Amino acid sequence: MNKVLLFSFFILIGCKNNASNGTIQQEEKSNQYDCVIPDEVINYISSHSDEFKLINANEELIPLDDFVPSGECPIMCFGDFNGNGKEDVALILRYRGYKNPDYPDYIFPFLVVFNDYKEQITPFIIYKTGDYEDESIKTVIYEGEGNGKLSVYLEKGQTCNKDVIDIIYPEKSAFFVFWNNQTLQYELLNYLDDDICEEVNDSPENKLLGSWNLEGRSIYAEPAFVINDSIDAHLTIATNISYIQLKKLQNSDNSKIHYKFKCMFSKDENSIYDIESSYYNDEPIVEVTRMGKNRIEFKWLGFYDKDIKKYVYTDNPFNSSKSAVILVKCDR
């Protein structure tokens, strides 16, 4: 199942399912909210009750009269969120597949998006990404303070010329979820973040430009991995003394970028690398995976010796005990 950003929302629990029109109705006669969930989605949720649980918007949300008109559904919105000309639906559901060790028995509310739901049913479960990825609770839906009820609603937004899912916490803050056409995932941003259109519309390659090292220390820290442009990068072992130049391979895709060895510059007579002519080939020596807004996974494969057909010098220059490490983008 695809994992994408989910903002937890308690939807209609303890409700009756009218299979003819997909309407979730409460037994009480007076409904403040009326959530007419498409038949395709209702049928999927019903057949996957081991994963999802509906939320009762009338019982589990605080009154949102000033923001959501009576009769509308605050936990659902429609739009062309993935930009392919077909209607998608975003819904807040409880998701049983997520377990938090601090709350082992609790079923968290999540934002779930069904792309092209009229043609196929594939739920995208939305998890925190970017600057929020490391938070202990991974859902993008927050509960209200005090009474444990939700104080949030969804709307279709239009941001940076794209349909987005607005997650609005009245009188507090607003987030939105957008579809990244490069990674084919939903990502989370705060409307207060800087340069949101640059983040929404920029290519993954441009987001990777800059210097990366352990813990995002100064750009002068060593070693450092530097992405110069869409093709070239280099690995600095010692500034102005030793560095390895790299070139992006054409077989790189949206999720992983591979670099081959281009050349090495070194003034260090005691360099740990003794470069041979057989290292100049098109085999990758570095694999980079974008992990979030300011994090990448740097995997060192070693130099490929085409004469003996194997990798040599396979110790990662950042941590010799690990083949892959997480690097953070330097901001200073």
Phi and psi in degrees as a GROMACS rama.xvg file:
@    title "Ramachandran Plot"
@    xaxis  label "Phi"
@    yaxis  label "Psi"
@TYPE xy
-72.6488  136.1  ASN-2
-104.188  123.8  LYS-3
-139.855  -175.075  VAL-4
-66.2181  126.818  LEU-5
-120.263  124.189  LEU-6
-102.178  117.275  PHE-7
-62.4916  129.23  SER-8
-141.43  132.076  PHE-9
-84.1795  116.466  PHE-10
-96.9089  -152.585  ILE-11
-82.2896  97.2392  LEU-12
-97.4524  148.481  ILE-13
63.8521  39.5134  GLY-14
-116.848  165.541  CYS-15
-95.3185  142.133  LYS-16
-101.191  116.077  ASN-17
-90.8798  97.5037  ASN-18
-65.3295  -20.6509  ALA-19
-72.5255  -31.8583  SER-20
-130.595  5.17414  ASN-21
68.9237  21.6207  GLY-22
-88.4444  130.128  THR-23
-94.1304  116.718  ILE-24
-119.246  146.27  GLN-25
-90.5935  158.505  GLN-26
-70.3021  -28.4792  GLU-27
-63.9364  149.443  GLU-28
-76.6566  -28.9491  LYS-29
-100.633  104.787  SER-30
-100.231  126.321  ASN-31
-78.8526  -39.8885  GLN-32
-115.655  146.788  TYR-33
-128.396  105.251  ASP-34
-104.586  104.281  CYS-35
-96.2089  94.7849  VAL-36
-84.0925  134.484  ILE-37
-54.5825  144.473  PRO-38
-53.4625  -41.7766  ASP-39
-59.9749  -39.9764  GLU-40
-75.6242  -43.4559  VAL-41
-58.2372  -44.4928  ILE-42
-63.9432  -37.7328  ASN-43
-66.0191  -45.8786  TYR-44
-62.0959  -41.4643  ILE-45
-62.7748  -36.6884  SER-46
-85.1335  -4.67996  SER-47
-127.235  45.0716  HIS-48
-66.5334  -15.8496  SER-49
-75.3121  -12.6981  ASP-50
-110.37  -41.2788  GLU-51
-122.553  150.887  PHE-52
-137.637  130.948  LYS-53
-68.6012  155.498  LEU-54
-110.879  139.574  ILE-55
-89.8655  99.7068  ASN-56
-61.6077  -32.7888  ALA-57
-73.104  -24.9336  ASN-58
-102.836  -29.3  GLU-59
-104.151  0.602456  GLU-60
-111.805  145.869  LEU-61
-71.8742  159.15  ILE-62
-57.9977  129.208  PRO-63
-121.536  34.9161  LEU-64
-54.8072  -36.1043  ASP-65
-76.0146  -9.36653  ASP-66
-123.031  -33.3019  PHE-67
-121.78  115.634  VAL-68
-60.5595  145.395  PRO-69
-58.6881  138.402  SER-70
96.2988  -14.8415  GLY-71
-95.1648  169.441  GLU-72
-110.994  113.63  CYS-73
-79.2153  -11.2929  PRO-74
-107.148  18.1522  ILE-75
-150.816  143.931  MET-76
-151.135  157.891  CYS-77
-118.27  150.986  PHE-78
176.808  173.882  GLY-79
-96.3489  71.486  ASP-80
-70.8701  -30.2096  PHE-81
-94.9299  5.68442  ASN-82
67.583  27.0568  GLY-83
-107.082  12.3229  ASN-84
84.156  5.63943  GLY-85
-119.07  150.451  LYS-86
-76.6724  136.38  GLU-87
-118.294  161.278  ASP-88
-131.943  134.982  VAL-89
-110.343  137.554  ALA-90
-145.778  143.866  LEU-91
-95.3235  122.737  ILE-92
-133.217  159.12  LEU-93
-83.9737  133.964  ARG-94
-116.644  115.925  TYR-95
-77.1499  -15.1388  ARG-96
-75.5683  -12.9811  GLY-97
-100.381  127.793  TYR-98
-123.714  128.591  LYS-99
-106.671  125.857  ASN-100
-60.1164  -24.8788  PRO-101
-79.4386  -20.539  ASP-102
-135.315  66.4843  TYR-103
-62.1749  -26.3709  PRO-104
-101.163  0.104882  ASP-105
-90.6424  137.658  TYR-106
-99.8393  106.754  ILE-107
-76.0512  147.244  PHE-108
-79.1073  140.706  PRO-109
-133.93  154.201  PHE-110
-84.9554  126.61  LEU-111
-124.402  131.145  VAL-112
-115.143  132.067  VAL-113
-109.349  99.6714  PHE-114
-71.2704  138.934  ASN-115
49.6417  44.336  ASP-116
-62.6183  -21.9161  TYR-117
-73.5925  -18.0089  LYS-118
-106.791  -33.7351  GLU-119
-155.544  155.399  GLN-120
-116.717  103.807  ILE-121
-133.386  107.557  THR-122
-76.0031  132.649  PRO-123
-101.185  112.633  PHE-124
-90.4305  121.945  ILE-125
-92.6876  119.423  ILE-126
-108.874  159.877  TYR-127
-61.8882  142.703  LYS-128
-134.239  177.155  THR-129
59.7188  -130.8  GLY-130
-64.7833  -16.8354  ASP-131
-102.155  -0.871349  TYR-132
-62.1567  -32.4651  GLU-133
-86.7812  -1.06538  ASP-134
-65.6862  148.342  GLU-135
-67.2151  -33.9454  SER-136
-99.9845  123.571  ILE-137
-91.8953  -13.1802  LYS-138
-73.321  151.881  THR-139
-93.1457  1.51605  VAL-140
-103.037  123.525  ILE-141
-104.506  147.882  TYR-142
-89.8513  155.833  GLU-143
-70.7466  167.425  GLY-144
-87.7435  147.452  GLU-145
84.6514  -75.8169  GLY-146
-87.3837  -1.64351  ASN-147
76.524  3.53958  GLY-148
-87.5323  160.576  LYS-149
-82.6845  138.008  LEU-150
-124.447  71.0935  SER-151
-158.838  151.837  VAL-152
-148.248  160.017  TYR-153
-105.018  146.264  LEU-154
-144.958  151.112  GLU-155
-76.2025  125.88  LYS-156
-112.22  167.36  GLY-157
-126.012  103.558  GLN-158
-128.301  127.616  THR-159
54.6466  40.3775  CYS-160
65.6654  27.4073  ASN-161
-132.986  145.23  LYS-162
-69.4812  129.124  ASP-163
-132.09  166.955  VAL-164
-102.29  109.809  ILE-165
-82.4467  130.056  ASP-166
-112.227  106.374  ILE-167
-112.067  126.336  ILE-168
-108.109  101.804  TYR-169
-50.6463  133.134  PRO-170
61.8313  15.8508  GLU-171
-125.954  -79.6371  LYS-172
-154.941  169.282  SER-173
-138.773  133.877  ALA-174
-114.502  168.732  PHE-175
-147.225  154.122  PHE-176
-115.027  131.966  VAL-177
-129.854  156.767  PHE-178
-89.4335  123.872  TRP-179
-92.6693  111.649  ASN-180
-67.8893  -19.1929  ASN-181
-84.1803  -45.4019  GLN-182
-91.0327  -10.9562  THR-183
57.3462  44.3935  LEU-184
-140.492  160.768  GLN-185
-89.8221  141.633  TYR-186
-129.553  156.406  GLU-187
-109.825  135.692  LEU-188
-138.339  155.599  LEU-189
-98.4123  138.735  ASN-190
-63.2645  -16.5603  TYR-191
-86.8362  -6.8646  LEU-192
-64.2705  151.509  ASP-193
-77.0111  146.268  ASP-194
52.3847  51.0618  ASP-195
-66.9948  -33.7675  ILE-196
-68.75  -32.8182  CYS-197
-64.1998  -38.2739  GLU-198
-71.4576  -39.7223  GLU-199
-71.8075  -40.7803  VAL-200
-101.447  -14.8824  ASN-201
-71.6922  152.077  ASP-202
-78.4098  153.602  SER-203
-57.8606  -33.0038  PRO-204
-64.147  -43.3347  GLU-205
-65.7975  -33.6376  ASN-206
-68.3184  -21.0378  LYS-207
-89.0864  -12.906  LEU-208
-61.2741  137.224  LEU-209
129.912  -168.811  GLY-210
-103.933  138.47  SER-211
-129.72  137.032  TRP-212
-154.549  -176.197  ASN-213
-67.3423  127.185  LEU-214
67.6222  12.6835  GLU-215
63.4717  34.2532  GLY-216
-68.9615  -179.809  ARG-217
-48.9057  148.167  SER-218
-60.8762  -14.3222  ILE-219
-91.5148  -3.84462  TYR-220
-68.2572  149.289  ALA-221
-128.682  147.166  GLU-222
-71.6583  167.562  PRO-223
-146.149  145.473  ALA-224
-108.29  123.298  PHE-225
-120.735  123.35  VAL-226
-98.7596  111.976  ILE-227
-80.263  -44.2658  ASN-228
-158.296  -162.213  ASP-229
-72.8083  -7.11152  SER-230
-122.52  -46.7538  ILE-231
-101.784  146.95  ASP-232
-147.697  168.376  ALA-233
-150.252  155.456  HIS-234
-111.536  112.314  LEU-235
-86.3751  118.893  THR-236
-89.9081  -45.2965  ILE-237
-148.189  123.591  ALA-238
-54.7329  128.868  THR-239
61.6759  9.85977  ASN-240
-121.651  -46.9954  ILE-241
-150.34  123.857  SER-242
-153.416  154.869  TYR-243
-110.449  124.511  ILE-244
-89.4336  139.09  GLN-245
-126.625  156.111  LEU-246
-133.473  133.526  LYS-247
-66.7499  136.83  LYS-248
-87.3107  148.135  LEU-249
-70.8322  -18.388  GLN-250
-82.6169  7.81188  ASN-251
-67.6748  149.26  SER-252
-123.092  -168.827  ASP-253
-67.5384  -24.8874  ASN-254
-97.9631  -31.2251  SER-255
-133.242  139.567  LYS-256
-116.92  130.156  ILE-257
-111.497  140.082  HIS-258
-122.667  142.618  TYR-259
-105.539  165.329  LYS-260
-74.6315  130.04  PHE-261
-106.445  -52.7835  LYS-262
-170.313  171.966  CYS-263
-133.421  136.543  MET-264
-112.433  128.593  PHE-265
-152.99  131.365  SER-266
-103.254  3.52805  LYS-267
-92.5724  112.435  ASP-268
-67.8538  -19.8551  GLU-269
-103.492  27.9646  ASN-270
-56.8093  141.487  SER-271
-72.2572  -14.879  ILE-272
-106.7  124.496  TYR-273
-106.501  95.9207  ASP-274
-75.6115  130.422  ILE-275
-110.561  156.786  GLU-276
-62.0692  -25.3329  SER-277
-72.5827  -7.23944  SER-278
-83.3629  -11.8181  TYR-279
-85.835  96.4338  TYR-280
-157.075  -176.057  ASN-281
-98.6535  14.4086  ASP-282
-79.7816  141.013  GLU-283
-69.2376  145.462  PRO-284
-118.395  -16.2277  ILE-285
-135.23  138.77  VAL-286
-124.298  127.674  GLU-287
-118.262  130.68  VAL-288
-124.851  126.633  THR-289
-74.8297  125.085  ARG-290
-104.07  -18.9395  MET-291
-179.246  -167.82  GLY-292
-60.7782  -40.0152  LYS-293
-130.59  28.3688  ASN-294
-136.816  143.193  ARG-295
-135.172  156.685  ILE-296
-98.2119  123.903  GLU-297
-107.346  113.757  PHE-298
-110.242  120.336  LYS-299
-96.0017  121.078  TRP-300
-93.1681  -26.8779  LEU-301
103.365  171.522  GLY-302
-79.0188  135.744  PHE-303
-93.288  119.936  TYR-304
-93.5388  107.069  ASP-305
-70.0497  -19.0063  LYS-306
-72.7494  -41.4998  ASP-307
-102.166  -2.58776  ILE-308
57.7864  49.2876  LYS-309
-158.389  162.17  LYS-310
-84.7684  142.401  TYR-311
-127.009  165.307  VAL-312
51.4892  58.107  TYR-313
-88.6632  -0.381061  THR-314
-70.4186  127.089  ASP-315
-64.279  128.123  ASN-316
-64.7283  -18.8348  PRO-317
-88.0664  -32.5139  PHE-318
-158.983  107.052  ASN-319
-66.5314  -15.588  SER-320
-90.332  -4.10828  SER-321
-130.955  139.045  LYS-322
-78.3041  -27.8661  SER-323
-129.15  138.669  ALA-324
-133.891  158.502  VAL-325
-93.0043  126.756  ILE-326
-111.125  148.208  LEU-327
-115.152  140.623  VAL-328
-71.0787  134.142  LYS-329
-78.9226  135.233  CYS-330
-113.645  13.6199  ASP-331
